[in-house]
Amino acid sequence: QVQLVESGGGSVQAGGSLRLSCAASGRTFSAMGWFRQAPGKEREFVAAINWSGGSTLYADSVKGRFTISRDNAKNTMYLQMNSLRPEDTAAYYCAASRYYLLPSSQRNYNYWGQGTQVTVAS
């Protein structure tokens, strides 16, 4: 049974940092990613990383501020978020893909975590 469990969310002042973690179990994945959903908005792509961790993809809105990484020995993916802005406030979801290398579309992910809330105060 595949499980993705996020942690690390919380509240922070603008300009601050948080690190999200996603612990995976049940199988290996070709790629993993982060999405976020703010109240009243659609879920959007944040970042993706391939199995080896050698390739990454970022949404323009987070490029240069967020860093995605993974530790396959721990079956864990991370999202280091720096220079946080109020517009980064959202529920952040971990996702995993069985087949695609660096998917940015939700439909190319097979498994999802329950989400963790990030709130950035101005």
CYANA upper distance limits for C-alpha pairs under 8 A (distance plus 0.5 A):
  1 GLN  CA     25 SER  CA      8.13
  1 GLN  CA     26 GLY  CA      5.65
  2 VAL  CA     24 ALA  CA      7.81
  2 VAL  CA     25 SER  CA      6.02
  2 VAL  CA     26 GLY  CA      4.72
  2 VAL  CA     27 ARG  CA      7.01
  2 VAL  CA    111 TYR  CA      8.02
  3 GLN  CA     23 ALA  CA      8.38
  3 GLN  CA     24 ALA  CA      6.17
  3 GLN  CA     25 SER  CA      5.76
  3 GLN  CA     26 GLY  CA      6.95
  3 GLN  CA    111 TYR  CA      8.37
  3 GLN  CA    113 GLY  CA      7.70
  4 LEU  CA     22 CYS  CA      6.72
  4 LEU  CA     23 ALA  CA      6.13
  4 LEU  CA     24 ALA  CA      5.13
  4 LEU  CA     25 SER  CA      7.21
  4 LEU  CA     94 CYS  CA      7.41
  4 LEU  CA     95 ALA  CA      7.97
  4 LEU  CA    111 TYR  CA      8.03
  4 LEU  CA    112 TRP  CA      6.86
  4 LEU  CA    113 GLY  CA      5.18
  4 LEU  CA    114 GLN  CA      8.18
  5 VAL  CA     21 SER  CA      8.48
  5 VAL  CA     22 CYS  CA      5.82
  5 VAL  CA     23 ALA  CA      5.67
  5 VAL  CA     24 ALA  CA      7.11
  5 VAL  CA     94 CYS  CA      8.20
  5 VAL  CA    113 GLY  CA      5.99
  5 VAL  CA    114 GLN  CA      7.35
  5 VAL  CA    115 GLY  CA      8.46
  6 GLU  CA     20 LEU  CA      7.45
  6 GLU  CA     21 SER  CA      5.99
  6 GLU  CA     22 CYS  CA      4.84
  6 GLU  CA     23 ALA  CA      7.00
  6 GLU  CA     93 TYR  CA      7.81
  6 GLU  CA     94 CYS  CA      7.07
  6 GLU  CA    113 GLY  CA      6.92
  6 GLU  CA    114 GLN  CA      7.60
  6 GLU  CA    115 GLY  CA      6.70
  6 GLU  CA    116 THR  CA      6.63
  7 SER  CA     20 LEU  CA      6.24
  7 SER  CA     21 SER  CA      5.72
  7 SER  CA     22 CYS  CA      7.00
  7 SER  CA    116 THR  CA      6.78
  8 GLY  CA     18 LEU  CA      7.58
  8 GLY  CA     19 ARG  CA      6.36
  8 GLY  CA     20 LEU  CA      4.99
  8 GLY  CA     21 SER  CA      6.58
  8 GLY  CA    116 THR  CA      7.85
  9 GLY  CA     18 LEU  CA      7.63
  9 GLY  CA     19 ARG  CA      8.00
  9 GLY  CA     20 LEU  CA      6.67
  9 GLY  CA    116 THR  CA      5.84
  9 GLY  CA    117 GLN  CA      5.73
  9 GLY  CA    118 VAL  CA      5.53
 10 GLY  CA     18 LEU  CA      8.30
 10 GLY  CA    117 GLN  CA      6.66
 10 GLY  CA    118 VAL  CA      5.55
 10 GLY  CA    119 THR  CA      6.69
 11 SER  CA    118 VAL  CA      6.49
 11 SER  CA    119 THR  CA      5.13
 11 SER  CA    120 VAL  CA      6.35
 11 SER  CA    121 ALA  CA      7.90
 12 VAL  CA     16 GLY  CA      6.51
 12 VAL  CA     17 SER  CA      7.75
 12 VAL  CA     18 LEU  CA      8.25
 12 VAL  CA    119 THR  CA      6.87
 12 VAL  CA    120 VAL  CA      5.56
 12 VAL  CA    121 ALA  CA      6.75
 13 GLN  CA     84 LEU  CA      8.20
 13 GLN  CA    120 VAL  CA      5.94
 13 GLN  CA    121 ALA  CA      5.29
 13 GLN  CA    122 SER  CA      6.71
 14 ALA  CA     83 SER  CA      7.47
 14 ALA  CA     84 LEU  CA      5.84
 14 ALA  CA     85 ARG  CA      5.52
 14 ALA  CA     86 PRO  CA      6.78
 14 ALA  CA    120 VAL  CA      6.19
 14 ALA  CA    121 ALA  CA      6.15
 14 ALA  CA    122 SER  CA      5.79
 15 GLY  CA     82 ASN  CA      7.53
 15 GLY  CA     83 SER  CA      4.67
 15 GLY  CA     84 LEU  CA      5.36
 15 GLY  CA     85 ARG  CA      6.88
 16 GLY  CA     82 ASN  CA      6.67
 16 GLY  CA     83 SER  CA      6.01
 16 GLY  CA     84 LEU  CA      5.99
 17 SER  CA     80 GLN  CA      7.97
 17 SER  CA     81 MET  CA      5.88
 17 SER  CA     82 ASN  CA      4.92
 17 SER  CA     83 SER  CA      6.76
 17 SER  CA     84 LEU  CA      6.68
 18 LEU  CA     80 GLN  CA      6.70
 18 LEU  CA     81 MET  CA      5.75
 18 LEU  CA     82 ASN  CA      7.27
 19 ARG  CA     78 TYR  CA      7.28
 19 ARG  CA     79 LEU  CA      6.04
 19 ARG  CA     80 GLN  CA      4.91
 19 ARG  CA     81 MET  CA      6.39
 20 LEU  CA     78 TYR  CA      5.99
 20 LEU  CA     79 LEU  CA      5.49
 20 LEU  CA     80 GLN  CA      6.96
 20 LEU  CA     81 MET  CA      8.40
 21 SER  CA     76 THR  CA      7.21
 21 SER  CA     77 MET  CA      6.21
 21 SER  CA     78 TYR  CA      5.02
 21 SER  CA     79 LEU  CA      7.03
 22 CYS  CA     76 THR  CA      5.92
 22 CYS  CA     77 MET  CA      5.53
 22 CYS  CA     78 TYR  CA      6.76
 22 CYS  CA     94 CYS  CA      6.73
 23 ALA  CA     74 LYS  CA      8.33
 23 ALA  CA     75 ASN  CA      6.53
 23 ALA  CA     76 THR  CA      4.97
 23 ALA  CA     77 MET  CA      7.11
 24 ALA  CA     75 ASN  CA      5.93
 24 ALA  CA     76 THR  CA      6.44
 24 ALA  CA     77 MET  CA      8.47
 25 SER  CA     75 ASN  CA      7.44
 28 THR  CA     98 ARG  CA      8.18
 29 PHE  CA     51 TRP  CA      6.93
 29 PHE  CA     96 ALA  CA      6.75
 29 PHE  CA     97 SER  CA      6.17
 29 PHE  CA     98 ARG  CA      5.46
 29 PHE  CA     99 TYR  CA      7.91
 30 SER  CA     50 ASN  CA      6.45
 30 SER  CA     51 TRP  CA      5.44
 30 SER  CA     96 ALA  CA      8.28
 30 SER  CA     97 SER  CA      6.36
 30 SER  CA     98 ARG  CA      5.87
 30 SER  CA     99 TYR  CA      6.09
 30 SER  CA    100 TYR  CA      6.52
 30 SER  CA    101 LEU  CA      6.21
 31 ALA  CA     48 ALA  CA      7.46
 31 ALA  CA     49 ILE  CA      6.11
 31 ALA  CA     50 ASN  CA      4.71
 31 ALA  CA     51 TRP  CA      5.66
 31 ALA  CA     96 ALA  CA      6.46
 31 ALA  CA     97 SER  CA      5.72
 31 ALA  CA     98 ARG  CA      7.60
 31 ALA  CA     99 TYR  CA      8.13
 31 ALA  CA    100 TYR  CA      6.90
 31 ALA  CA    101 LEU  CA      5.90
 31 ALA  CA    102 LEU  CA      6.56
 31 ALA  CA    103 PRO  CA      7.98
 32 MET  CA     48 ALA  CA      6.16
 32 MET  CA     49 ILE  CA      6.04
 32 MET  CA     50 ASN  CA      7.00
 32 MET  CA     51 TRP  CA      8.01
 32 MET  CA     77 MET  CA      8.09
 32 MET  CA     94 CYS  CA      7.90
 32 MET  CA     95 ALA  CA      6.12
 32 MET  CA     96 ALA  CA      4.79
 32 MET  CA     97 SER  CA      6.50
 32 MET  CA    102 LEU  CA      8.33
 33 GLY  CA     46 VAL  CA      7.97
 33 GLY  CA     47 ALA  CA      5.99
 33 GLY  CA     48 ALA  CA      4.47
 33 GLY  CA     49 ILE  CA      6.68
 33 GLY  CA     94 CYS  CA      6.41
 33 GLY  CA     95 ALA  CA      5.66
 33 GLY  CA     96 ALA  CA      6.80
 33 GLY  CA    103 PRO  CA      8.36
 33 GLY  CA    104 SER  CA      8.43
 34 TRP  CA     45 PHE  CA      7.03
 34 TRP  CA     46 VAL  CA      5.86
 34 TRP  CA     47 ALA  CA      5.79
 34 TRP  CA     48 ALA  CA      6.85
 34 TRP  CA     79 LEU  CA      8.30
 34 TRP  CA     92 TYR  CA      7.28
 34 TRP  CA     93 TYR  CA      6.10
 34 TRP  CA     94 CYS  CA      5.29
 34 TRP  CA     95 ALA  CA      6.60
 35 PHE  CA     43 ARG  CA      7.04
 35 PHE  CA     44 GLU  CA      5.94
 35 PHE  CA     45 PHE  CA      5.01
 35 PHE  CA     46 VAL  CA      5.49
 35 PHE  CA     47 ALA  CA      7.61
 35 PHE  CA     92 TYR  CA      6.24
 35 PHE  CA     93 TYR  CA      5.60
 35 PHE  CA     94 CYS  CA      7.04
 35 PHE  CA     95 ALA  CA      8.01
 36 ARG  CA     43 ARG  CA      5.95
 36 ARG  CA     44 GLU  CA      5.94
 36 ARG  CA     45 PHE  CA      7.12
 36 ARG  CA     46 VAL  CA      7.21
 36 ARG  CA     90 ALA  CA      6.31
 36 ARG  CA     91 ALA  CA      5.92
 36 ARG  CA     92 TYR  CA      4.77
 36 ARG  CA     93 TYR  CA      6.34
 37 GLN  CA     41 LYS  CA      6.78
 37 GLN  CA     42 GLU  CA      6.46
 37 GLN  CA     43 ARG  CA      4.77
 37 GLN  CA     44 GLU  CA      6.76
 37 GLN  CA     90 ALA  CA      5.66
 37 GLN  CA     91 ALA  CA      5.77
 37 GLN  CA     92 TYR  CA      7.08
 38 ALA  CA     42 GLU  CA      7.78
 38 ALA  CA     43 ARG  CA      7.83
 38 ALA  CA     89 THR  CA      6.97
 38 ALA  CA     90 ALA  CA      4.70
 38 ALA  CA     91 ALA  CA      6.81
 39 PRO  CA     90 ALA  CA      7.58
 45 PHE  CA     59 ALA  CA      6.98
 45 PHE  CA    104 SER  CA      6.37
 45 PHE  CA    105 SER  CA      7.58
 45 PHE  CA    106 GLN  CA      8.11
 46 VAL  CA     58 TYR  CA      6.41
 46 VAL  CA     59 ALA  CA      5.67
 46 VAL  CA     62 VAL  CA      7.50
 47 ALA  CA     56 THR  CA      7.73
 47 ALA  CA     57 LEU  CA      5.93
 47 ALA  CA     58 TYR  CA      4.84
 47 ALA  CA     59 ALA  CA      6.66
 47 ALA  CA     68 ILE  CA      7.14
 47 ALA  CA    104 SER  CA      7.98
 48 ALA  CA     56 THR  CA      6.08
 48 ALA  CA     57 LEU  CA      5.65
 48 ALA  CA     58 TYR  CA      7.13
 48 ALA  CA     68 ILE  CA      7.54
 48 ALA  CA    102 LEU  CA      6.30
 48 ALA  CA    103 PRO  CA      7.28
 48 ALA  CA    104 SER  CA      7.46
 49 ILE  CA     53 GLY  CA      6.26
 49 ILE  CA     54 GLY  CA      8.08
 49 ILE  CA     55 SER  CA      6.30
 49 ILE  CA     56 THR  CA      4.95
 49 ILE  CA     57 LEU  CA      7.03
 49 ILE  CA     68 ILE  CA      7.30
 49 ILE  CA     69 SER  CA      7.41
 49 ILE  CA     70 ARG  CA      8.21
 49 ILE  CA    101 LEU  CA      8.32
 49 ILE  CA    102 LEU  CA      6.62
 50 ASN  CA     54 GLY  CA      7.20
 50 ASN  CA     55 SER  CA      6.15
 50 ASN  CA     56 THR  CA      7.11
 50 ASN  CA    101 LEU  CA      5.98
 50 ASN  CA    102 LEU  CA      6.37
 51 TRP  CA    101 LEU  CA      8.16
 52 SER  CA     72 ASN  CA      8.43
 53 GLY  CA     69 SER  CA      6.92
 53 GLY  CA     70 ARG  CA      6.65
 55 SER  CA    102 LEU  CA      8.26
 56 THR  CA     68 ILE  CA      7.77
 56 THR  CA    102 LEU  CA      7.57
 57 LEU  CA    102 LEU  CA      7.26
 57 LEU  CA    104 SER  CA      8.49
 58 TYR  CA     62 VAL  CA      7.18
 58 TYR  CA     63 LYS  CA      6.24
 59 ALA  CA     63 LYS  CA      6.69
 62 VAL  CA     66 PHE  CA      6.09
 65 ARG  CA     81 MET  CA      6.69
 65 ARG  CA     82 ASN  CA      5.67
 65 ARG  CA     83 SER  CA      6.57
 65 ARG  CA     84 LEU  CA      8.21
 66 PHE  CA     79 LEU  CA      7.18
 66 PHE  CA     80 GLN  CA      5.99
 66 PHE  CA     81 MET  CA      4.98
 66 PHE  CA     82 ASN  CA      6.48
 67 THR  CA     78 TYR  CA      8.49
 67 THR  CA     79 LEU  CA      6.14
 67 THR  CA     80 GLN  CA      5.53
 67 THR  CA     81 MET  CA      7.11
 68 ILE  CA     77 MET  CA      7.91
 68 ILE  CA     78 TYR  CA      6.16
 68 ILE  CA     79 LEU  CA      5.09
 68 ILE  CA     80 GLN  CA      6.89
 69 SER  CA     77 MET  CA      6.28
 69 SER  CA     78 TYR  CA      5.71
 69 SER  CA     79 LEU  CA      7.08
 70 ARG  CA     75 ASN  CA      8.01
 70 ARG  CA     76 THR  CA      6.20
 70 ARG  CA     77 MET  CA      4.58
 70 ARG  CA     78 TYR  CA      6.37
 71 ASP  CA     75 ASN  CA      6.42
 71 ASP  CA     76 THR  CA      5.86
 71 ASP  CA     77 MET  CA      6.76
 72 ASN  CA     76 THR  CA      6.85
 84 LEU  CA     88 ASP  CA      6.97
 84 LEU  CA    120 VAL  CA      7.24
 85 ARG  CA     89 THR  CA      8.05
 85 ARG  CA    120 VAL  CA      6.59
 85 ARG  CA    121 ALA  CA      8.26
 85 ARG  CA    122 SER  CA      7.94
 86 PRO  CA    119 THR  CA      7.84
 86 PRO  CA    120 VAL  CA      5.18
 86 PRO  CA    121 ALA  CA      6.20
 86 PRO  CA    122 SER  CA      6.36
 87 GLU  CA    120 VAL  CA      8.07
 88 ASP  CA    118 VAL  CA      8.06
 88 ASP  CA    119 THR  CA      7.96
 88 ASP  CA    120 VAL  CA      7.20
 89 THR  CA    117 GLN  CA      8.30
 89 THR  CA    118 VAL  CA      5.89
 89 THR  CA    119 THR  CA      5.06
 89 THR  CA    120 VAL  CA      5.93
 90 ALA  CA    117 GLN  CA      6.54
 90 ALA  CA    118 VAL  CA      6.03
 90 ALA  CA    119 THR  CA      7.11
 91 ALA  CA    115 GLY  CA      6.37
 91 ALA  CA    116 THR  CA      5.91
 91 ALA  CA    117 GLN  CA      4.81
 91 ALA  CA    118 VAL  CA      6.53
 92 TYR  CA    115 GLY  CA      5.76
 92 TYR  CA    116 THR  CA      5.76
 92 TYR  CA    117 GLN  CA      6.61
 92 TYR  CA    118 VAL  CA      7.49
 93 TYR  CA    112 TRP  CA      7.40
 93 TYR  CA    113 GLY  CA      6.32
 93 TYR  CA    114 GLN  CA      7.15
 93 TYR  CA    115 GLY  CA      4.91
 93 TYR  CA    116 THR  CA      7.13
 94 CYS  CA    112 TRP  CA      6.33
 94 CYS  CA    113 GLY  CA      5.71
 94 CYS  CA    114 GLN  CA      8.39
 94 CYS  CA    115 GLY  CA      7.40
 95 ALA  CA    109 TYR  CA      6.71
 95 ALA  CA    110 ASN  CA      7.88
 95 ALA  CA    111 TYR  CA      6.03
 95 ALA  CA    112 TRP  CA      4.98
 95 ALA  CA    113 GLY  CA      6.84
 96 ALA  CA    109 TYR  CA      5.97
 96 ALA  CA    110 ASN  CA      6.53
 96 ALA  CA    111 TYR  CA      5.70
 96 ALA  CA    112 TRP  CA      7.12
 97 SER  CA    101 LEU  CA      8.48
 97 SER  CA    103 PRO  CA      8.35
 97 SER  CA    108 ASN  CA      6.92
 97 SER  CA    109 TYR  CA      4.85
 97 SER  CA    110 ASN  CA      5.76
 97 SER  CA    111 TYR  CA      7.31
 98 ARG  CA    109 TYR  CA      7.76
 98 ARG  CA    110 ASN  CA      7.07
100 TYR  CA    108 ASN  CA      7.25
100 TYR  CA    109 TYR  CA      8.49
103 PRO  CA    108 ASN  CA      6.63
103 PRO  CA    109 TYR  CA      7.98
104 SER  CA    108 ASN  CA      8.15
105 SER  CA    109 TYR  CA      7.98
